[in-house]
Amino acid sequence: MFIEVENGNNVDKNFSMVYREVETPREVYCIKYSVAGEEKPVQVSGWDAASDRPCPAFACRVEESGDGVALLIYGGSGGIRLKELEDESEWSCQTPNQWGETHLVYPKDAFVVFQDEL
């Protein structure tokens, strides 16, 4: 799998990397993320750089070079966007309580809630 993220409104850097999937990607709803030093559940959306709009985000286990299996969380060409779980605001790069990442790599058994589990 090739992940390529473009610099834009969601993230301020380009990123590209090849990962070897060890399972089929599934659409992700929520993960735990460190917010102000505290692990909290957050909603995750993918971000499309061309349309500057949300798109699906996915998670799957991948082989991490030399470190074994890890959980990869990725989205669209603009990366992923996150917000606290109870935040009901629309996804937007102009919303100050949301933030963007190119992708995330977590331990293989990290907390994740998939859309098909809701």
C-alpha positions as CSV (number, residue, x, y, z in Angstrom):
1,M,0.0,0.0,0.0
2,F,1.3,3.4,-0.9
3,I,0.3,6.4,1.3
4,E,0.8,9.9,-0.2
5,V,-0.3,13.0,1.6
6,E,-0.2,16.5,0.1
7,N,0.6,19.7,2.0
8,G,-2.6,21.8,2.2
9,N,-5.2,23.2,4.6
10,N,-5.3,20.0,6.8
11,V,-1.5,19.4,7.1
12,D,1.5,21.6,6.4
13,K,3.8,18.9,5.0
14,N,4.0,16.2,2.3
15,F,4.3,12.6,3.3
16,S,4.8,9.4,1.3
17,M,5.5,5.9,2.4
18,V,5.0,2.3,1.3
19,Y,3.5,-0.2,3.8
20,R,2.9,-3.9,3.6
21,E,-0.6,-4.7,4.7
22,V,-1.2,-7.8,6.8
23,E,-5.0,-7.4,6.9
24,T,-7.7,-5.7,4.9
25,P,-8.2,-2.0,5.7
26,R,-11.5,-1.1,7.5
27,E,-13.1,2.3,7.9
28,V,-12.3,3.7,11.3
29,Y,-14.5,5.8,13.5
30,C,-12.5,6.5,16.7
31,I,-9.1,5.9,18.2
32,K,-7.3,7.0,21.4
33,Y,-5.0,10.0,20.9
34,S,-2.9,12.1,23.3
35,V,-4.7,15.4,23.8
36,A,-2.8,17.8,26.2
37,G,-0.9,14.8,27.6
38,E,-4.0,12.7,28.2
39,E,-5.1,9.7,26.2
40,K,-8.7,10.5,24.9
41,P,-11.0,8.9,22.4
42,V,-11.2,11.0,19.2
43,Q,-13.2,10.8,16.0
44,V,-11.2,10.3,12.9
45,S,-12.0,11.4,9.3
46,G,-9.9,11.2,6.2
47,W,-9.3,14.5,4.3
48,D,-9.3,15.0,0.6
49,A,-6.8,17.7,-0.4
50,A,-8.3,18.5,-3.8
51,S,-11.9,19.1,-2.6
52,D,-10.8,20.2,1.0
53,R,-13.5,18.0,2.3
54,P,-13.8,14.9,4.6
55,C,-13.5,11.4,3.2
56,P,-13.3,8.0,4.8
57,A,-10.4,7.1,7.1
58,F,-9.1,3.6,7.4
59,A,-7.0,1.4,9.8
60,C,-5.2,-1.8,9.2
61,R,-2.3,-3.7,10.5
62,V,0.9,-3.4,8.6
63,E,4.5,-4.6,8.8
64,E,6.6,-1.7,10.2
65,S,10.2,-1.9,9.0
66,G,12.0,-3.8,11.7
67,D,9.5,-3.1,14.5
68,G,7.0,-5.9,13.6
69,V,3.3,-5.4,13.1
70,A,1.7,-2.0,13.8
71,L,-1.7,-0.3,13.3
72,L,-1.7,2.2,10.5
73,I,-4.4,4.9,10.5
74,Y,-4.7,6.8,7.2
75,G,-7.1,8.9,5.2
76,G,-7.2,10.7,1.9
77,S,-4.7,12.8,-0.1
78,G,-4.9,15.4,2.7
79,G,-4.2,13.0,5.5
80,I,-6.6,12.5,8.5
81,R,-8.5,15.0,10.6
82,L,-9.3,14.4,14.3
83,K,-11.7,15.9,16.9
84,E,-12.7,14.9,20.4
85,L,-15.3,12.2,20.6
86,E,-18.1,14.4,21.9
87,D,-17.5,17.2,19.4
88,E,-20.5,17.4,17.1
89,S,-19.2,20.2,14.8
90,E,-18.9,19.6,11.1
91,W,-15.5,18.5,9.8
92,S,-13.6,21.7,8.7
93,C,-10.0,22.9,8.6
94,Q,-11.3,26.2,10.0
95,T,-12.6,24.7,13.2
96,P,-10.0,25.3,16.0
97,N,-11.0,22.2,18.0
98,Q,-10.0,19.9,15.2
99,W,-6.5,19.1,13.9
100,G,-4.8,17.3,11.1
101,E,-2.2,14.6,10.8
102,T,-0.6,13.0,7.8
103,H,-1.2,9.5,9.2
104,L,-0.7,7.7,12.5
105,V,1.2,4.5,13.4
106,Y,0.2,2.8,16.7
107,P,1.0,-0.5,18.4
108,K,-0.9,-3.3,16.7
109,D,-3.3,-3.8,19.7
110,A,-4.1,-0.1,20.1
111,F,-7.7,1.0,20.8
112,V,-9.7,1.5,17.6
113,V,-13.5,1.5,16.9
114,F,-14.4,0.6,13.3
115,Q,-17.4,2.0,11.5
116,D,-18.8,-1.5,11.0
117,E,-18.8,-2.0,14.8
118,L,-21.2,0.9,15.4
